[in-house]
């Protein structure tokens, strides 16, 4: 996903050189192709994420499209005030690019575990969350962000994602996209981001199920949820984020006041996994997000 993001950014600037990449002194071995191609459109702000968000808002206010690239929590929680006041409330075209969503940087410690970022970013009314499942969805997300005039949050996994998405149609925020199965199935699984990779093998091995991804969603894009859920007897929501306040909570809020809530089952990271350090596979297993956990 990271390499696809950089490739899309290069292609964008080849056609319309208005994009700038800001980094917090990281991204090496990934960002170099863009830096070499557009050195005047790259700034290393250093380990100063609050300044990076502030600089990005000023550049965007002057008509530039800005991408702030960092690891998980660094360009979200560290600069929450700037994201809220400077970028979102002014509805500026700044894309916060978070690498290592979920437990992707598991061994680096809980400072690197991006398992509460949805809680923060989905509270910003003008910000659309983009959380692709693979490189194909990453490109489609970038296509949308390139034309979007407001703030965006692009949440990428770290590496080694399989290409499992099939739909090449433009992304519509809040609208599920079929990965496997069909709309006539009785049971559906819906995921956002890398969590779709965790569900894929299990769903493909089980008949009468369907798997959907949601690569883009926001506070103001929940109008498709009721119709989607009403088509199934049971819908399991899968995310590599805390169960509380994440993607599943967003769906339940969208169904508030309907009789569809009982059809929803949430599968995310429990509080017991917070603060534990280990490999990504170890932490996902601890959280119950392996195939075995989905069967439980």
N, C-alpha and C positions, 0 to 999 in steps of 0.2 A: 504493500500500500504506500509506503514512504516513497519508493522509487517512482511509482505511478503518479503520485502527487507532484514530484519534481518535474517529471516528464510533461505533465499537463501545464505546469507553470511556465516551462520553457516554450511550449507550443503557443500558449496565450500571448507571451511577449513577442514572439516572432510575428504575430499578426497584429498586435496592438500593445505596444510597449508601455503599459500604464501600471503594471503590477510590480510591487516591491516586496522583497523577502527580508524580514527582520528575525534574527535568531538571538537566543540567550546564551551564546558561547557553547553551542553544541550542534549536533547534526552532521559532524564530520564523517566522511565516506558516503554521505547521502546527498548533501546540498551542493557539492562541488560542480556538477554539470551546470547548474543554474548560475552559480557564482562566476564560472569561467565564461559563460555566454553573455551574462549581463552584470558585470562587476559594479556598474553604477546604480544598479537596482537592488543592491544587497547591503545590509548593515548588520554588523555584529554588535549588539547593544551591551553585551557582557551579562554577567549574572545580576541583572537588574530588571526583573520582569515588570515591575510597576512603571519604570521609565519606558520600557518597550511599549506597553499599552498606551501610555501617554503620548509618546512620539508617533505611534501608529494613528492615534485619533487626530493629531494635528496634520499628518500627511493626508489622511483620508478627507479631512475637511477642506484641503486644498485641491481635491479632485483625483487623488491617487487611490488605487486599490491595493490594500496592504494585507500581507499574510504574516502573522506572528507565530513562529515555529518554536516549540519547546516540548519538554517531556511532561506528560500527564498533568500533575497538579501545579507545575511551576508557572504556567501561563494562565491558570484559572484562579486557584485559591490565593496565590501570592499577590495577585493584582485584581482581586474581586471588585474593589471600589472603583478602579479605573475602568474595568469592563462595564460596570453598571452606569457610572456617572458620565464618563467621557465618550464611550463607544455606543452602548445600547441606547441610552436615553437621547442621544443625538442621532441615532439611526444611521450610523456611518458604515461604509463598506469595508469593514475590517474583519478578516477571517482569522480566528484563533485556531491554530493547528496544533492539536495535542497528540503526541506520539506515545504509544505504550498504554493504551486504555486497559482498564481492568488490572489484572495481575501480570501484564506482559513483562514488567521489570521486577518480577517477584523477588529475586535474590538481592536486589539493591536495597531492600527494606521498605517499610510502610510509608516512608516519605515519598516513594515513587509509585505507590499503589493508587491508581486513579479509579477509585471505586465509589466516589461521592461526587464526581464532577457533574453528572446529570442533574443532581439536586440543585446545584448552583446555577448551571447554565440554562435550565428550563424555566427558571424563575425570571429570566430577563425577557420582557414582552416582545422585543423586536428581533431577538436572536433565534435563528433556526439551527437546530442541532442536526449535523450530518454525521452519521455513523455507519459507514459502508462495511459490508461483509467480506469484500475481496477487492482486487484491483479493478475489476470491471465496474463495480458500483462506485469505487473511488473516482474513476473518470467521469461517471455520470453526475456524481456530486459536484465535481469541479466544473462541469458544464453549467450546472445550475448556479453555483456560487459566482461564476464569472459574469453572469447577467443580473445577479441579485444586487439591489442597491442598498441593502441593509447589512447588519452584522450577522456573522455566521460562526458556528463552532464545528470544526472538522475533527472528529475523533478517530484516530487511526491506530490499528494494532502495530506491533513492532516488526514482525517478519513471519515468513513461512506460511502465508495464507493460501489455501487452495482456491482456484476459481470455481465457484459453485453457482453463482448467479447466472441466469439465462436471459433475463429481460433487458433489451437494449433501448427500450423506450425512455423518453425523458422522465426524470423523477418528479413526482408530485408530493410535496410534503404532507405527511399524514396518511398517505395511501399505501396499503400493503402491496408487496410484489411477490408473485408466486415463484418459488424455487423448485419445489418438487410436489408431485401429487396434483390434485385438482379441486375445484370448488365444490364438487359433490361429496367430498369426504366428510365423515362425521366428526372427526377430530382434527384440530389444526394446531400448529405450533407457529408462533410469531416471535421473531427475534430482531434485535437491532445490533449492528456492529459485529464484532468477532464472535459473539455468542452464537450466531448462526452457524459458524463452523463446528461448534460443539454439538449442535443438534442434528447436523446433516446426515451423518451415517446412521444414527438411530432412526430417524424419520424414514430414510430410504429403505430400511430393513423392515418397516412395519406397514402393512397394507392398510388402506382406508384412512390414511393420514395425509395431511398436506402441510408443507412448510412455506412460510412467508417471511420475507424480511421487510424491515421498515428503515430504509437508509436516511430518511429525513423526517423530522417531526419538530413541533414547537408548541408553545402555549396556545397559539391561535390556529392550529391545523388539525383539530381532532374530529372534524365533521364526518370522516369516513368510518370511524370506529364502530359505531352502532350497527351500521349495515353489514360490516365485516363480521362481527361477532354473531349476529343473528343468523348467519348462514351455517353455524356449526353447533353441535351439542356441547362441545368442550373446547376451550382455547387455552393452551399453555403458553405463557409469556416467558421468554428466556433472555437473560441479560447478565453480563459480567460486571455487575454494579450491585450495590446494596439493594435489597428488596425494598426497603423503605425509601421513598422519595425518587425512585428511578423511573424507568420506562414503563414497568408494570403499574406503578402508581399513577402515572400519566393516563394510562388506558382506563384504570378504574375511575379516575376523576371524570374522564370523558363519558363514562357510562352511568354516572351519578344520576339518580332519579329514574333509571330504567330497571327492568326486571332481568337484565342480561348479566349482572355482576356475578351471579352464582355460577355462570359458565366459565369464569376466569380462574385459572390456577397460575400462581406466580412461582417462578423458579429463578432465583438470583442469589446473591451472596448474603449469607446470614451474618448477624452481628458477631457471632462467635469466631468468624474468620478475620475480623478486624485486628490489625496489629501483629499478626503472625507473619513470619518471614520464611520464605522457601522458594523453590522453583515455581514457575507458573503452573506446571502440571500438578505439582503437589498441592498448591493452594486451590486450584480449580477442583481437585478431587475432594479436598477438605470442605469446600463450599457446596459439594453435591452437584457440581456442574459437569460431571462426566456422564457417559451413556448410562451407567448404572444408576446415577442419581436421577436421570430423566425417567427411568422405569419405575422408580419408587413411588 
